[in-house]
Amino acid sequence: MNATVHPGQVYRACHPMENYRRIRVTEVAPGGDQATVVDADSGTRPRRILTKVLHASAVTRSGRRRMSGYALESQPEPPAEPHGTADNSAADHVEER
């Protein structure tokens, strides 16, 4: 099982003949053994899959290409900071005289 499954991650099917080649995780069940996924491009076809088929790499530890499951393609984008909360906001740079 991939211990780092998070909502927003996109996975690509390891087997080239899969109908739905890219999936996006929308939710991870409590306990982490199942995840709800959708088609990565359209957001359709919600379904639950076991997280043990979600792999960090398309290659096994022995160096062979995986023929089943899904390999991590991209991480979710970090949330944007609200305006004015960044460390370099204008209020922080007021000079005292």
C-alpha positions as CSV (number, residue, x, y, z in Angstrom):
1,M,0.0,0.0,0.0
2,N,1.2,3.5,-0.8
3,A,1.3,5.3,2.6
4,T,1.1,8.7,1.0
5,V,-2.2,8.7,-0.8
6,H,-3.8,12.1,-0.6
7,P,-6.8,13.8,-2.3
8,G,-5.7,15.6,-5.5
9,Q,-3.0,13.1,-6.5
10,V,-3.2,11.9,-10.1
11,Y,-2.2,8.4,-11.0
12,R,-1.7,6.8,-14.4
13,A,-2.6,3.1,-15.2
14,C,0.4,0.9,-15.3
15,H,-1.2,-1.4,-17.9
16,P,-1.4,0.3,-21.3
17,M,-4.7,-1.3,-22.2
18,E,-6.7,0.2,-19.3
19,N,-9.8,2.1,-20.5
20,Y,-9.4,4.9,-17.9
21,R,-5.7,5.6,-17.9
22,R,-5.6,8.5,-15.5
23,I,-7.4,8.8,-12.2
24,R,-7.5,11.5,-9.5
25,V,-8.0,10.8,-5.8
26,T,-10.9,12.8,-4.4
27,E,-11.1,11.2,-0.9
28,V,-9.2,8.7,1.3
29,A,-11.4,6.6,3.6
30,P,-10.6,6.5,7.3
31,G,-8.0,3.9,7.9
32,G,-6.4,4.6,4.5
33,D,-7.2,1.3,2.8
34,Q,-9.7,2.6,0.2
35,A,-9.9,5.8,-1.9
36,T,-12.6,7.4,-4.0
37,V,-11.2,8.3,-7.4
38,V,-12.6,9.9,-10.6
39,D,-11.4,10.2,-14.2
40,A,-8.5,12.7,-13.9
41,D,-9.5,14.7,-17.1
42,S,-13.3,14.8,-16.9
43,G,-14.0,14.3,-13.1
44,T,-16.6,11.6,-14.1
45,R,-16.9,7.9,-13.0
46,P,-16.5,8.2,-9.2
47,R,-15.6,4.8,-7.7
48,R,-13.8,3.3,-4.7
49,I,-10.6,1.4,-5.1
50,L,-8.1,-0.2,-2.7
51,T,-5.1,2.1,-2.0
52,K,-2.8,-0.9,-2.3
53,V,-3.1,-0.6,-6.1
54,L,-1.8,3.0,-6.0
55,H,2.0,3.0,-6.3
56,A,4.6,5.7,-5.9
57,S,6.4,4.4,-9.0
58,A,5.7,2.6,-12.3
59,V,8.7,0.4,-11.5
60,T,9.0,-2.4,-8.9
61,R,11.8,-2.6,-6.4
62,S,13.5,-5.1,-8.6
63,G,13.4,-2.7,-11.5
64,R,10.7,-4.3,-13.6
65,R,7.8,-2.3,-15.1
66,R,4.5,-2.7,-13.2
67,M,1.7,-4.3,-15.2
68,S,-1.1,-3.6,-12.9
69,G,-2.3,-0.8,-10.6
70,Y,-1.7,2.9,-10.9
71,A,1.6,4.9,-10.7
72,L,1.7,8.4,-9.2
73,E,1.9,11.0,-11.9
74,S,1.5,14.3,-10.0
75,Q,0.9,15.7,-6.5
76,P,-1.9,18.1,-5.8
77,E,-1.1,21.8,-6.0
78,P,-0.5,23.4,-2.6
79,P,-3.3,25.8,-1.6
80,A,-2.6,29.5,-2.4
81,E,-1.9,31.8,0.6
82,P,-4.7,34.4,1.2
83,H,-3.7,37.9,0.1
84,G,-1.6,39.8,2.6
85,T,-0.6,36.7,4.7
86,A,2.7,36.1,3.0
87,D,5.9,36.8,4.9
88,N,6.8,39.6,2.5
89,S,3.6,41.6,2.8
90,A,3.8,45.4,2.5
91,A,2.8,45.9,6.2
92,D,6.0,44.0,7.3
93,H,8.3,46.4,5.4
94,V,7.3,49.7,6.9
95,E,10.4,51.5,8.0
96,E,10.5,53.3,11.4
97,R,12.1,56.7,11.5
